[in-house]
């Protein structure tokens, strides 16, 4: 469980870093949009996975 949890937490933090970098960097708008959308997708997958992992452990 800990290995899966740390992998999902790393995925979520990577998504958060992409969102922040997409906001603060002065790059073309299309790249900012790609970074923001990609970061939000990674963060959403990470949060969904962590929630699912914790709920499955609670049910055991």
C-alpha positions, -999 to +999 in steps of 0.1 A: +000+000+000+028+025+009+044+020-025+012+028-043+004+057-020+038+073-025+035+069-063+001+085-064+013+113-041+043+119-064+019+120-094-003+146-077+026+167-067+040+166-102+007+179-115+007+207-090+042+217-100+031+218-136+001+240-128+023+264-108+050+265-136+023+271-162+011+301-142+045+318-134+066+311-165+065+336-193+061+312-222+037+312-252+001+309-243-003+274-259+024+260-238+009+275-207-024+260-216-009+226-222+010+227-188-022+238-170-044+211-185-017+184-181-011+194-145-048+194-137-052+159-153-023+145-133-035+161-101-070+147-107-057+112-114-036+113-083-064+125-060-088+100-074-062+072-069-054+082-034-091+084-025-098+050-040-067+035-022-077+049+012-114+038+008-104+003-002-081+001+029-108+014+051-132-013+039-108-042+048 
